Amino acid sequence: MMFAILFNSLLGGQLSFCNRISNETINYLNINKTKCLEDTSILGPNAIWTNYDVNYDNIINSMISLFILSTLEGWPE
């Protein structure tokens, strides 16, 4: 629980990314949430702001993420 609180305070809300529903590849570096959702000239209208399944946004997700890391269960993905 202590490490879950620590990782929640250090990495909470930082594992989100801009995802585009398309087959084209685009460099997504330095794209924040507002640029992802509002700037349709670069990314197109199909860009969404999403989060990884394993994240540290709250204590429960932090504990699940740390369990996955400690048991090496989700590494093939």
LINDA-V350126 format. One record per residue. RES is the residue in one letter. SS is DSSP state (hx for helix, st for strand, lp for the rest). NEAR is the number of other ideal C-beta (glycine too) atoms within 10 Angstrom. Layout:
# LINDA-V350126
res=RES ss=SS near=NEAR
res=RES ss=SS near=NEAR
This chain:
# LINDA-V350126
res=M ss=lp near=9
res=M ss=hx near=6
res=F ss=hx near=12
res=A ss=hx near=19
res=I ss=hx near=13
res=L ss=hx near=13
res=F ss=hx near=19
res=N ss=hx near=20
res=S ss=hx near=10
res=L ss=hx near=10
res=L ss=hx near=14
res=G ss=lp near=16
res=G ss=lp near=11
res=Q ss=lp near=9
res=L ss=lp near=15
res=S ss=st near=15
res=F ss=st near=13
res=C ss=st near=19
res=N ss=st near=15
res=R ss=st near=17
res=I ss=lp near=9
res=S ss=lp near=11
res=N ss=lp near=5
res=E ss=lp near=7
res=T ss=lp near=7
res=I ss=lp near=13
res=N ss=lp near=7
res=Y ss=lp near=14
res=L ss=lp near=5
res=N ss=lp near=6
res=I ss=lp near=17
res=N ss=lp near=10
res=K ss=hx near=11
res=T ss=hx near=9
res=K ss=hx near=14
res=C ss=hx near=20
res=L ss=hx near=13
res=E ss=hx near=10
res=D ss=lp near=13
res=T ss=hx near=10
res=S ss=hx near=6
res=I ss=hx near=14
res=L ss=hx near=21
res=G ss=lp near=13
res=P ss=lp near=7
res=N ss=lp near=10
res=A ss=st near=22
res=I ss=st near=12
res=W ss=st near=15
res=T ss=st near=11
res=N ss=st near=13
res=Y ss=lp near=12
res=D ss=lp near=12
res=V ss=lp near=16
res=N ss=lp near=19
res=Y ss=lp near=23
res=D ss=lp near=17
res=N ss=lp near=12
res=I ss=hx near=14
res=I ss=hx near=10
res=N ss=hx near=20
res=S ss=hx near=24
res=M ss=hx near=17
res=I ss=hx near=16
res=S ss=hx near=22
res=L ss=hx near=17
res=F ss=hx near=13
res=I ss=hx near=15
res=L ss=hx near=14
res=S ss=hx near=9
res=T ss=hx near=9
res=L ss=lp near=8
res=E ss=lp near=10
res=G ss=lp near=13
res=W ss=lp near=8
res=P ss=lp near=5
res=E ss=lp near=7
